[in-house]
Amino acid sequence: MSTGGAWLLEFGAGQAGVIGERQMLHLLPVPLSLHAVPASPFFCRHVVLWEQQPIPVLDMSAWLEGRPTGEEAAVVAITACSTGATRENLKGALTLSAIPRRIVVSDDQACALPAELAGWREIALSCIEHETRPLPVMNLAHAFSGALSRSVAESQAAEAYPMEAEAKF
């Protein structure tokens, strides 16, 4: 049985997830200086400057709820992951409702993603059960690649033009 460290992240609105221990770079206290990005999606409306780089700030509870939740963040986590064959280091920030908690995870905690967490399917690499609670393991590369914005745009287009979404050619 393999074990490792992870960070338990509370996003607010009852939503929580897990990232790898080495994916957390830094925690920023709130309030902090966020910079608005015009015409950005409701779940990623700001960037924060960290080490002189603009880092996108993702509100996971808003993305999962499909609308802004109005909850105030307690802390912002700066995260990083490697992407694709180039192994590019991709950074992003996550708004959190509580300070992250370090946990130990093992292979025997793996579980299926329950139906009530179906909103996580696009962004979860897997799921673990920790203290009787299912926790999706976040795919940070997917979260910060722009794919979430594309999926929201596609679902909004399908709602606006249902006949085109249903058309089969």
NORTA-V203422 format. One record per backbone hydrogen bond with DSSP energy under -0.5 kcal/mol. CO is the residue of the C=O (numbers start at 1). NH is the residue of the N-H. If there is no record, write none. Layout:
# NORTA-V203422
co,nh
CO,NH
CO,NH
This chain:
# NORTA-V203422
co,nh
2,107
4,105
5,21
6,103
7,9
7,19
8,101
9,11
9,17
10,97
10,98
12,15
15,11
15,12
16,136
17,9
18,138
19,7
20,23
20,24
21,24
23,25
23,80
26,78
28,76
32,34
33,49
34,36
35,47
36,38
37,40
41,44
43,59
45,37
46,57
47,35
48,50
48,55
50,53
53,50
55,48
56,58
56,93
57,46
58,60
58,95
59,63
60,64
61,65
62,66
62,67
74,30
75,96
76,28
77,79
77,94
78,25
78,26
79,92
81,90
83,87
83,88
84,87
88,83
88,90
90,81
92,79
93,58
94,77
96,74
96,75
101,8
103,6
105,4
106,109
107,110
109,129
112,114
114,117
115,118
117,120
118,121
120,123
120,124
123,139
126,137
127,111
128,130
128,135
130,133
133,130
135,128
136,18
136,138
137,125
137,126
138,140
139,143
140,144
142,145
142,147
142,148
146,150
147,151
148,152
149,153
150,154
151,155
152,156
153,157
154,158
155,159
156,160
157,161
159,162
161,164
161,165
162,166
163,167
